[in-house]
Amino acid sequence: MDLGCGSGAVSFEIAKHIPDIEIVGIDENESVIANANKRAQSSGLKSCSFEHCKGEDMSEKYKGSIDVVLMMDVLHDMADSDACMQSIRKILKPGGYIVAFDPPLHSNPRLNKGDLTYGGFYFISLFICLPNSLSRDAAIGHGMGWGYEDRKKYVEDWGFKICKLSEEEDVDEIKMRIVGQMI
């Protein structure tokens, strides 16, 4: 599952390289899901489907049926991360995995001081990530300032064993990857 899939770009790339798996993209933005479904039909990739749904509302339909939940630049943007993580635990098969890619900022902002890349992340967060993560009543407002050390602890507190914590070079930027297995 590609949670917060947006236009489906990551889902399509995975489907091209691993055609034998089924990928479900979930996003709460109806227009991007409509576009992703059109693209899936026109591309002929039958292994990709996309659904308009909030992360916290997916648990009944997919209960116990998902092997991996991928979150690309999503975890720090969630308005109600607790409800979403609760739902993720319900949809994963026993021993299932989450893979979260988010900006590699430290939880202590002083450790990010002096690096212009991090300054850019905070600037973007102010106008995109924080408004997203404050968009509901239950919102905490993490944004990109929710550093990877705190995200790691959060994932562990939700009952996942950390299998991998590393910086990964993306095409455009560096991301911090957290891989956790449900225990």
N, C-alpha and C positions, 0 to 999 in steps of 0.2 A: 504494500500500500504506500502510495506517495501522498502523505498528508500535507495539505497546504500546497497542492500541486500547481496552482496558478494555470499557466497556459499548457502545462503538460510536457514541457521541454525535457525534463529529467526522465519522466516516464517513457517518452518516445525514444530517448537515447538508450535506456535500459532494454526496451523491447527490441531495438535494432540489433543489439549485441547478444541478448539472451532471449531468442524468440520462443523458447519453450515455457516461459513463465507467464503467469497472468498478473497484470498490473492494474490496480484500481486507483485512480487519482481522485482525491477528495479535496474540495475547496468550498468555502462559504460564499465565494463570489460567483453568482449565476452566469454572468456574461463570459468569464474566462472558461467556465465549464462548457458552455454552449460552443465556444470556439474550439476547445480541445476535442469535443466529440465530433465536430465537423472535420477537424484535421485527422482524427483517427479514421473516420469513414473514408476520406479521400486518399489517405496514405495506404490503406489496405492492411494496416497493422491490427489484426483481430485480437491480439493479446492485451490491448489497452482499452479500458473503459473509464469514463469519468462521471462523477456524481456530485451534484450540489448538496452539500451537507456540512454542518458545523462539526468540528472534531469531537465535541462532547456528545453529539447525537448519533454517532455511528455504531454504538455498542450492540444494539439489538439485531441489526441486519447482519453484522459480520462476526457475531459472538463466536470466539474460539476458532476462527477460520483463517487467520492471517499469520504468516511466518515472520515477516519483517515489516516494520513501519519505518519509512524514511521521512525525515523532516529536514528539508533544505532551507535554511534561513527562516525557520518557523518557530522553534521553541521560544526564542526571546520575544516574539511578536504576539504570543497567545494572550488573549484577554482573560481567559479563565483556564490557566494551565493545569490547575488541580483537577477540574472536571474532565479536561481532555486526557490527562494521564490516567485517570480512573477508567475512562472509556478505552484507552489503548490497552490497559491490562485486561479488560474484558474481551477484546477482539483478538488478541494474540493467542496462538496455540501455546500449550505448555512449552517452556524453553524458548519461546519466540524472542526476537530481537528488536530493539529500536536502534536506529542510526540517525544521529542528529548532527548536522553541520551548521555551525553558527560562527559569527565573527570571533577571532581569538583574543578578545580583550580580557584582561585580568579583572577579577572581582574588586580588587583594590585599585582605584583609579590612579593612585600615585605610581603604580608599577607600569602604567601606560604612558606616563609623562615623557615628553620629549620626542615621541615618535609621531610624525605627521600623519601616518596611516591611521593611527588610533584616533587622532583628532578628527579626521574625515568620517570615521565610523560614528563618533558621537554626534557630529553635525547631521548626518543622515538620520540617525536615530531620533533626533529631536523632531524631525518633520514627518517621518514615516513610521518607525518602530514604536515610539511612545504613543502616538495617537491610536495605532492599531491595538496596542496592549492596554490601552485605557478605554476601549470602546464599549465596555459592558459594566454593569453594576458590580460584578464580582472581581473586577480588574485590579491587578496589583501594579501594573505599569513597569514591567521589567525593562523593556527596550534593550539596546545593545549594552547598556551599563551592567546588565546582569552577567557578570563575568563567568568564564568557563569553570573556575573553581566552584562557584556557587551552583552553577548548572549541574556539574558532576555530582555534588552532594545531593541536589534535588532529585536527580535520576536515581541515585542510590536509595534515598529515602522512600522512593516509590517502589522499591523492591526489585531493582535491577542490579545485577552484578556487572561492574564495569569491565569490559573485555579489552577495550582499546580507548586511549585518550591521546590524541596526537594532532599536530598541525598538518594540514593537507594543502598542497598547492592546487588551487582551482585555476581555471583559465584566466579569470579576471582578478582574483584576490585569494588571500590565504584564509582558510576556514579552520576552526577547531572542530575536530570530529570526536564525538562521544559515541561509543558502541556499547550498549548494555544488553545483557541477557536477563529475561524475566526469571526470577527464582521464587 
